Every structure is written in C-alpha cells, then in structure tokens.
C-alpha cells in the first residue's frame, strides 16, 4: 500500500494492488493517512471515501468499513461520490479493508476526505 497524495487536514489518496488494510483514525504514528513526522502529528478521528478508481480484469474488489461491505467493484471504473454531492460516510472511523477476489492482478485507488481533530501545526 502506498499513500500517493497526502494533504494535511484535507485528504489522502491510497493506492493498493493486493489485499490491504488502511488504518484511518489516529495520529501519524498509527494512521496510514495522517501526515506528520516525529515531532508534529496530524490526528484523525475518521475519513470518508470521496472517490475511487479500480481495475480487476479477472475478478473484483470488495471494500469494507468495519463490519459493512460498502463497495463491490468488478472490471474497471471510477466513482466520484463527492462530485455527486456526497461521500461514503458509513463507519468513517473504521479501517478501510480492500480485498482483491479471484484475480492475481488489480489496482485500487481510494481518495479519503480526512476528519482531523488536530493538524499538529500552529500559525
């Protein structure tokens, strides 16, 4: 799993190519999407899925938040939830669990809008 884009206090884009668990809530020593370093931490209480791109030529992806399956994605595509005026807010504090089913290859990119409690930076 790689964090492709990470905007402090705003959003992050995660790229996965295999089964992955992305920790959302917590500070940058725990969360995979909170930005920061050893002295300055961003702390998140959650995050909403705003956009998703995927490809699975011989299978499909499942995306779960907590105990809920929020997406089942076959073949390839793109969904812009925020562009339609909403985002996937169910279990926003839970990890994002992505599983590639019945395929050896695939990709998933997820944009998550952060819900920060603290950006760790002062003006």
Order of alpha helices (4+ residues) and beta strands (2+ residues): beta-beta-beta-beta-beta-beta-beta-beta
